[in-house]
Amino acid sequence: MKAQDKEEEELRRLLIESEILEGTLTTLRQRLSLIEASITESRMAAETLQGVKSEKRGAEILVPIGGGSFVKARIEDNERVIVGIGADVSVEKTIDEAIKDFEERLGDLEKTRQSVEQQFLQVSQRLEADRERLSEILKAREGETRPVRTP
């Protein structure tokens, strides 16, 4: 196989790989956004439960309903809450159990975030290396095709 054919093959491989790596980075960015949203939601839930736990029965509170809007409510039970456990299933737990669950979720989410960030870094480095190699090949080709000046 000629050197030019090998170079062509490497160029095609690098272009395809770069496209795949860019898609992977997009997917990893989306995963990080979802993880960050889950972390924020879990932190807010744990903090809210801490606040409910410290209130007395009958205390008036504002319950967020989305869009920066709230509804007034009274606490009937400051010891037990209903917590979603996934797949549209909820269970009743003590506030302390629920807080502990959210703290465990936060730990798991932090580990997942670190793992995805590491993957993102590795893919980014690989993409950068591929881009540098593509640039080298293209510069070398450019040098080969320049017209030769004669005196």
LINUR-V612622 format. One line per field, one symbol per residue. phi: phi as a letter, one per 20 degrees, with the letter a starting at -180 (. if undefined). psi: psi as a letter, one per 30 degrees, with the letter a starting at -180 (. if undefined). burial: I if it has 9 or more other ideal C-beta (glycine too) atoms within 8 Angstrom, else O. A space follows every 10 residues. Layout:
# LINUR-V612622
phi=???
psi=???
burial=???
This chain:
# LINUR-V612622
phi=.ffffffgff ffffffffff ffffffffff ffffffffff ffffffffff ffgeeegnfe cddfdommdc cfbdfebddc cdcfdolldc cebfffffff gfffgfffff ffffffffff ffffffffff fffgffffff ffffeffeed f
psi=kleeeeeeee eeeeeeeeee eeeeeeeeee eeeeeeeeee eeeeeeeeee eeefllkfkk lkkkglggll kklkjejgfk lkkkglhhkl lklleeeeee eeeeeeeeee eeeeeeeeee eeeeeeeeee eeeeeeeeee eeeffkkkkk .
burial=OOOOOIIOOI IOOIIOIIOO IIOIIOOIIO IIOOIIOIIO OIIOIIOOII IIIOIOOOIO IOOOOOOOOO OOOOIOOIOO IOIOOOOOOO OOIOIOOIIO IIIOIIOOII OIIOOIIOII OOIIOIIOOI IOIIOOIOOI IOOOOOOOOO O
